[in-house]
Each structure stands twice: as structure tokens, then as C-alpha cells.
Amino acid sequence: MRSLLIITMALSLMACSTQLQAEKPAVLEALYGIDINKNSIEIKVRSFGCTKAKHFSIENSENGLSINRIKRDYCKKMPSVVLISLPFEKQESSYRVSNPFR
């Protein structure tokens, strides 16, 4: 009976931990460069080896254009700046980018 209680508590804690990780908000990514084309946005960001385009989202609001990282790069490679291409339909002639630049 006691071991069943311990197992139930451990599973409950693991479920709570997984839920907290899934609810982490997107992070405004520091950019090393950006190029807005007709059908895409090309961004230069820091990567530890596993950064992919699907790790980012684009938010276009009245406050400006924001590039958010929705999944962290947990790889252990030496950091480098990589070029990522994100699909984007250009609608205006100019945009204000909210992200910090390095």
C-alpha cells in the first residue's frame, strides 16, 4: 500500500513538471541580423547546434514585428550564429522589429 502511494505521488509530480515546461512563454529572441523578403524572413540567431526554423514564431502586431523562440536549443555544441529562413508574407514596405539586436 505504501509503495503504491509513493508511486502515485511520483507520477503526479512528473505530470506537474511536464505541464509547467509546456506552458513556458515564448522568448523574444536576440537577433544578429534580419532580412525581410517577399515570402520569407531570414534571421541570424545564436545556435548551440540544434536550432531549427520550427523553433520560432512570428508575431505581427500594431507594436511591431516580433520573432519569438518557442523551443530552446539544448544542444552542447560551441555557439555560433546561424541563418534561419521563416515563411512570411510581406504586406508592408517597412516594419518595426521589437527584438533586441546584437
N, C-alpha and C positions, 0 to 999 in steps of 0.2 A: 504494500500500500504506500509506504513512504517513498519507494523508488518511483512509483507511478506519479506521485505528487511532484517530485523533483524533475522528472522528465516533462511533465505538463508545464511547469514554471519555466524551464529552459526553452521549450518551444514557444511559449508566449513572449519571452524576451527577444528571441530571434525574430519573431514576426514584427514586433515593435521596432526593432532596429532596421529591418528591411523597409518598413513603411517610412521611417524618418529619412532614410537615404533616398527614397524615391521622390520625396517631397521637397528636396533641396531646390531653391530657386535658381534660375539661370543667372550666370555671371556675365557682366559686361566685360568683354574681352579687350585687353590692351592690344592695339594694332601697331604693326611695324610698317604698314603701307596698305593702301586701298585703291582699287581701280574699278569704277562703276561703268560697265559696258551696257550695250543694248539688252542682252539676255542673261547677264550674269554679273556678279560682284566677285572680284578677286581680292582676297585679303592675305596679308602676310602676318602670321602669328607664330608665337613660340610653341615648339613641339618637343616632347620627350620621346618621340618615336612612333606614337600610335594615334596622332591627331588625324581625323577624317572630316570630310565635309558634313556628314550626318551629325557631327557633334556640335553644330552651330545652327542657330535660327536667326532670322532677320525680322526685325520689327520696325515698321514704317509708320510713325505716328506724327501728330502735329508738333511734337517736341523734337523730331528729327529721326534719323535712321540709326538703329541700334543693332549691333552684331553681338549676340549672346552665345556664350558657350554653355551648352546644355548637358555635356558629359565631359568630365575631366580626363586628361591623359595621364594614366597611372604608370606608363612605361618608365624604364630606368635609363634610357639612352641619354647621352650627353645632349643638352638642349640645343636646338637650332631653330632658325626661322624658316618656315615653310610657306609655300604659296597654296592657298585653298581656293577653289572656284565654287561659288554658291549660285544656284539658279535664282534669277531676279529679273523681273520685267521693268525696265526703266520707264518711268512715266513723267518725270520732271527733268528740266535741264540742269538743275543743281539740287544738292541735298546737304543738309547739316548733319554731320556724323557725331553722335553722342559719345562714342568710345574714346577712352584716353589713347594717346599715341606715344610711342617710344622711339 
